[in-house]
């Protein structure tokens, strides 16, 4: 995907791509992420839902 963690503050990881895209991802082991937050992360990364689901399948 090309994103790298540029820093982490508390329970939030800040990810950035070399093309300038960036997002913040909460790091809460064992907890589910809400639908709205997941949609925001997908929007921030400028991935389509199809691309995102493909990446999940490959993981």
C-alpha positions as a LaTeX table, in Angstrom:
\begin{tabular}{lrrr}
\hline
Residue & $x$ (\AA) & $y$ (\AA) & $z$ (\AA) \\
\hline
Unk1 & 0.00 & 0.00 & 0.00 \\
Unk2 & 2.98 & 2.30 & 0.51 \\
Unk3 & 2.00 & 3.95 & 3.80 \\
Unk4 & 4.52 & 4.23 & 6.62 \\
Unk5 & 3.99 & 5.12 & 10.25 \\
Unk6 & 5.63 & 8.53 & 10.68 \\
Unk7 & 4.85 & 8.80 & 14.37 \\
Unk8 & 2.65 & 7.43 & 17.08 \\
Unk9 & 1.20 & 9.45 & 19.91 \\
Unk10 & $-0.61$ & 7.51 & 22.56 \\
Unk11 & $-3.03$ & 5.16 & 20.86 \\
Unk12 & $-2.95$ & 6.88 & 17.45 \\
Unk13 & $-0.60$ & 6.05 & 14.58 \\
Unk14 & 0.01 & 8.73 & 11.94 \\
Unk15 & 0.55 & 7.19 & 8.51 \\
Unk16 & 1.85 & 8.95 & 5.42 \\
Unk17 & 2.38 & 7.95 & 1.80 \\
Unk18 & 5.20 & 9.29 & $-0.36$ \\
Unk19 & 2.60 & 10.95 & $-2.63$ \\
Unk20 & 1.27 & 13.05 & 0.27 \\
Unk21 & $-1.75$ & 11.02 & 1.35 \\
Unk22 & $-2.03$ & 10.71 & 5.13 \\
Unk23 & $-4.36$ & 9.36 & 7.78 \\
Unk24 & $-4.55$ & 8.66 & 11.49 \\
Unk25 & $-5.33$ & 5.14 & 12.66 \\
Unk26 & $-6.29$ & 4.30 & 16.25 \\
Unk27 & $-4.30$ & 1.44 & 17.78 \\
Unk28 & $-6.61$ & $-0.35$ & 20.21 \\
Unk29 & $-5.80$ & $-4.08$ & 20.23 \\
Unk30 & $-8.87$ & $-6.26$ & 20.64 \\
Unk31 & $-11.37$ & $-3.52$ & 19.80 \\
Unk32 & $-13.45$ & $-3.20$ & 16.66 \\
Unk33 & $-13.25$ & $-0.05$ & 14.57 \\
Unk34 & $-16.50$ & 1.78 & 13.90 \\
Unk35 & $-17.98$ & 2.00 & 10.41 \\
Unk36 & $-17.63$ & 5.79 & 10.23 \\
Unk37 & $-13.96$ & 5.78 & 11.22 \\
Unk38 & $-13.18$ & 2.99 & 8.77 \\
Unk39 & $-14.90$ & 4.96 & 5.99 \\
Unk40 & $-12.85$ & 8.04 & 6.88 \\
Unk41 & $-9.58$ & 6.10 & 6.75 \\
Unk42 & $-10.51$ & 4.65 & 3.34 \\
Unk43 & $-11.41$ & 8.16 & 2.13 \\
Unk44 & $-8.16$ & 9.64 & 3.51 \\
Unk45 & $-6.09$ & 6.98 & 1.73 \\
Unk46 & $-8.01$ & 7.57 & $-1.52$ \\
Unk47 & $-8.61$ & 3.87 & $-2.00$ \\
Unk48 & $-11.80$ & 2.48 & $-3.45$ \\
Unk49 & $-13.76$ & 0.06 & $-1.30$ \\
Unk50 & $-12.84$ & $-2.65$ & $-3.81$ \\
Unk51 & $-9.11$ & $-1.88$ & $-3.47$ \\
Unk52 & $-9.38$ & $-1.83$ & 0.32 \\
Unk53 & $-11.21$ & $-5.17$ & 0.47 \\
Unk54 & $-8.61$ & $-6.71$ & $-1.86$ \\
Unk55 & $-5.84$ & $-5.56$ & 0.49 \\
Unk56 & $-7.69$ & $-7.11$ & 3.43 \\
Unk57 & $-7.99$ & $-10.42$ & 1.60 \\
Unk58 & $-4.24$ & $-10.39$ & 0.88 \\
Unk59 & $-3.30$ & $-9.67$ & 4.49 \\
\hline
\end{tabular}
